[in-house]
Amino acid sequence: MITDDSCPSVPVAELRGHKDGPIHVVRFTTDGRYCITGGNDRTVRLWNPTRKDPAYKPPTATETNTISAQDYYRKHYGQSQSNTQKELPSALPMQTYTEGHMHPVHSVSVNSSSTTLLSCSDKTLVCTDLVTAQVKQKWWGHVARIEYVTCLAGGDGADDVYASASYDATVRLWDSRSKSKDALMILEDAKDAVTCVSSVSGEAQIVTSSVDGKIRTYDLRTAQLITQDIGHPITSFSFGFDSTTYAASCLDGSIRLCDYQTNRADRRKVWQNMSSLHKAGNYKLECAFASNDKYVITGSECGAVVAYSVQDPASYTSTPLISKSEGFKLERHTAPTCSVAACPKPSRSWLALSASYDGSAVVWASREEAGHCLEE
């Protein structure tokens, strides 16, 4: 167990407002000031995670006897909320987006200027103005549910191209400046569901992960495809903020840290394996680097949130693999916790989020900041 007071480890607030079951996804906006959630209730919601909601009042004894959707899912998973858990303040809700979502929302993303919201509802990709809540565009084309969406950051810093990854084993690219409803490009190399897609900061590269166990890098300048075989089904991956390392969350219960280099010859195999504190095998678990690259945060099927310590890669040798799993196991949720997010702002590396199948989303802060990070 590590004792770094700068690691997000204390629950300080909840994101309350979603109805009817799981919250599938949680993300920070690019500037790190706000956050977005998407849920089973077919809504996307915008929050200020570090400001209290003055209108929130804790439920009375009579109200707590009513079975809520969250209580239903807790019972469904055979778990109950501990009576010793402290009632948390509610973070400030700012906007709700319902238009265009006919099915549960499984992924959301925000562009670099935090003005455009990208979300998916089954096979539909929805582009919404984050300020006015008006839908700007919709796209169709996937033949199975969209699992992940993102606004791609190109080499010129623009992010007018969007990407959607689907269970149909494809990634489709969409041009937001075009009125065409056809995909700009379709990447069809995966042999199974594509679980995550991202771009490399400052590079014209698209990176994908798949249940077939491979990380694929598409270099758009050289028209090259570089494939790295992890050897196990990958449910998500996350780049470190220096873009030299990525963490791949796998169905075998391990998170593998690998080097990411442009040149295939420069890539090294897995140099750290994180597995002892979280449980995986049946759900798509996300992982995320803290903005100081000192921790990898992940959910767990037991409901915990785990922050693993990242070892110094300079100590890597070809053998043995670094298999230390030091970190925090944080307990608040009562059902599988599948989505996590770390604040991208370097000065707020102490802030993180988690969302669970129990219908709750929690704001986590470091022990240093927990006592004074919430504004009234």
N, C-alpha and C positions, 0 to 999 in steps of 0.2 A: 504494500500500500504506500502510495506516495503522499506527501503532505504539502504540496505546493499550494499556497493560498491563492494563487492567481488562476487556478483552473476552475471553470464553471462547475460548481458542485452543490449549490444551495438553491432550492426552489423558492422563487420570490413572488411569482404571480402566475395566474392562469389566464388563458385566452378563452373566455366564455362567450357562447353565442350560437355555436353550431347545434343543430338538433338531429335526432334520428341517427345515432350510431357513430361509427368511426370518423376520426379526422385523418385523412389519408396522407396529407402532405403539408409541410411547413417550410417556408423560405423567408430569408431576409431580402429586403430590397437592396439594390446594389450599393446605395450609400450607407447601409447599415442602420438607418434611423427607424425604419418601420419593418413590419413583417406581414406575410401573406399566409393564409391557411386555405386548404380546400378539403371539403368533406363529403360524407355520404349523403348529406342533405341537399346536394346539388348547388351549393353556394361556394363562392370564394369571398374571403373576408380580409380586410386590411386593418392592421392594429398598430398602435404605438406600444411596444412591449415594455417600455421603461416609464410609463405614466399610468397612474391609477385611474380607474373609471369611477368618477364621483357618484354616478347613479347606481352603482352596484350595492345591493344590500344582501348580506348572507341569508340563506333560507331559514325560516323559523322552524320550530319543532314540528308543527303541523305540516309544513311543506316538505320536510324531509321524509315524511311517511309516504309520500307519493312516489311511485316508481318512475324514474326518468329513463330516457333512452340509454343514458350512460350506465345506470344501474342494471338495465336489462343485459347489456353487453358484458358487464362484470360478472353477472350470474351465468351468462352463456359460457364464459371462459372459466367458470368454477372458482372465481376469486371474489373477494369482498374488500371494500375500502377499510383501511385500518381506522379504528376510532381514535387512535393517538395521532393521526395526521393533523397537522395544523391547517386551519382554513386559510387559504391564500387570498390576497387581494386580486381583483380582476383587472387585467390590463385594459387600456382604453380602446374600444372599438371605433373605427373611423369611417368605414365604408363597407357595403355589402354588394356583391356582384352576382346577379342571378340570371341575367339574360344570356341565352345561348347554351345553357347547361340543362340538358334533358336527362342526364345520367350523373352518377357520382363523379366528383372531380378527383382525379388521381395524380395530377401533376400541374404545377404552376411555375412561371418564371417571369422575371421583370427585366426590361432592357437596361442598358447602362445609365440612361438618364432618369430612370425610375418614373417614366411617363406612360409606358405601355405594359399591359398585363397580358401574358400568354397563358392559356389554360386549355385543358382537354376534357372532353366529356364523351366517353366511349370512343368512337372513331372520328370525332369532330375536333378540329383545332380552332380555338376561339381567340381572337385578338381584340382587346378591350382598352379603351382610354382609361388609364388608372385614375385620372382626376374627375372626369365627367361620368364615368361608369357606362359609357355608350360603346356598344360593340362596333368595331371598325371593319372587321373582316372575319369570314369563316372559311375553312378549307376542309375538303373531304378527299379521300383517296385510299386510306388504309382499309384493309379487309378484316382487321381484328383490333382490339382495344389499344388505344395509345397509352403507353406506359410512362413516357418521359417526354418533356418538352423543354426547350431552351432557346434563348436568343443568342445566336452565335456572334462572338467577337472576332472580327476579321483582323488581318494584319494592319489595316488602315484605321482600326479603332471603331469602325462602324459596326452596327449590329442590326442591319435591316433584313438579314436573312434568318429565318427561324428553322428549327429542326424538331422533328417529332420521331420518336422511336416507338416501335409497336411490337405486339405479340405476333404480328405477321412476318417477323424476321427481317423487316426493312427499316431504314431510316429515310425519311423524306425531307427535302429542303424546300422552303417556301420563300418567295420574294415578296416582302411586305409592300414594296413600291409598285408592284404590278397588279393589274386588275384581273389577271388570269387566275383561274382556280386550279390550274394544273401545277404539279410539283416541278420545281426548278431542276431537281436532280433526285434520283432514287438510288440508294446504296443497298445492294441486295446480296452482299457477300456472306452475311451471317447464316448459319445453319439452324438456328433456333431463335427464340424471342430475343429482341434487343432490349436491354434493361436500362441503359443510360447512354446519353450522348453529351459531349462537351466540346469546346474549342480551346485551343492553346493560346494564351494571351500573347499578342504580338506576332503570331504565326498564322499562316493560312493553312491550318490543319484542323481536322475534325477527328475526334476520338470517340469510339463506341465500345460498349461492353455487351456481352451476350451470354445466354445460358449455355451456349456451346463451349464456354470456357476461354474465350479469346478476347483480347483487347486489340482493336484494329485502329490504326492511325492512317487517315487519308490525307496525303499531302496534295493540296489543290494546285500548288505551283508546279510541282514536278510530276503530277499524275501518278504518284507511287502509293502503294498500299503496303504498310508494314504491320505484320501480325505477330502478336506475342501470346503464346499459349500458356495460360495460368494453370490449366489442368483440372479445374473444377468450375462448376457453373457459377457465374458471376451475377450477383443481384444489383450491384451498384459500384461505382468508383468515384473517387474524389481526388482532385489535384491539390497538392500543397500550394500555398500562396506564392512560393517561389517558382512554381511550375517545373521543378526538377524531379519531383517525387509524386507518385500517386498511390492511393490505398484502394485495394479491390476487396469488396465484401463478398464472400463466397458462401454457397449453400452448405458446405461441409463444416461451417461454424468458425472459420478463420478469416481474419482480415490480413491480407498480404501487402506489405509495402515494397514497392519496386521503384527503380530508377526510371525516369522518363527522359530520354534524349532524342534529338531529332534523327541522329544517325543510328541505324539498326546495330551497327558494330559496337556502339558505345553503351548499349543497354545491358544492364546486369539483371540477373535473375532476382527472385524475391530475397530481400536481405533482412526482413523482420516479419515474424508471424505473431499475430495477436489473436488469442483464442480462449483464454482461461476464464474470463469474467462474463462473457455474454453467451447466449444460447441462440442457435440458428439451425435451419434445416427445412422449415416449412413455409416461411414467409420471406418476402422481399424486404431485406433490411438495408437501410441507407447508412452511409458513413460520411463524415465530414472532418476536414482538418480545421483546427483552431487557427485564427489568422496569424498567430505567432509560430505556427508549425510545430508546437511542442506537444500537442495532443491530437489524437484521432478520436472523434466522438461517434458512437454508434448506438442504435437501439438494440433490443433483445426480445426474444419471444417470451421471456419470463416477465416482461414489463419494465425491466430496469433500463436505465440509460448508463452507458459505460464510457468513461474517458480514459483511453490508453495513453501511456507515455511513449513518445517517439524516441527511440534510441539514436545515438549519434551514428550516422551511416559511415563515418570515417573508420569506425571500429569493425566494419564489415570485412570478412575474408570469404573466400569461396566456400569454405566450411569451417566451423559449423554455422548454421543459420541462427540468427539472433531470435530466440524464442521467448524472451522475457515478456511478461504480460502485466507489468506494473500499471496501476491506475486506480480510478475510483469507480465503484459500482453504486449508482444513485437510484434510490427506490422512491417512486411516487405513483407511477401508473400501475394499473391492476390488470392489464391485458397487453398483448404484444405491442411493443413500441417500434414502429417501422420507419418513421421519418424523423430526421434530426437536421439541424442547421446550426452553423457557427457564424457569428457576426463577422462580415468581411472587413470591417473597419479595424485597422491595426490597433488603434487606441482602445477598442472595445473587445479585445480578445477574451475578456472575462465573461462574455455574454453568449448564451446558446439557447436553443429551443428544441422541444421534442413534441411529437404528436403520436397518439396511441389509438388502438382499437377500442379502448374504453370510452372514447368520445371526449377526451381531455387533451389539451395542449398546455405545456408548462414552460415558463421562462426560468432559466437557470442563470445564476450569477456566481462569481467567485466569493470566497469567504471575506476577502478584502472589501468587495463592493456591495455585498448583499444588504448591509444595513442602511445604505444611503443611495442606492441606485434608482429607486422609484420616485418619480416626481408626483406631487399631489395634484 
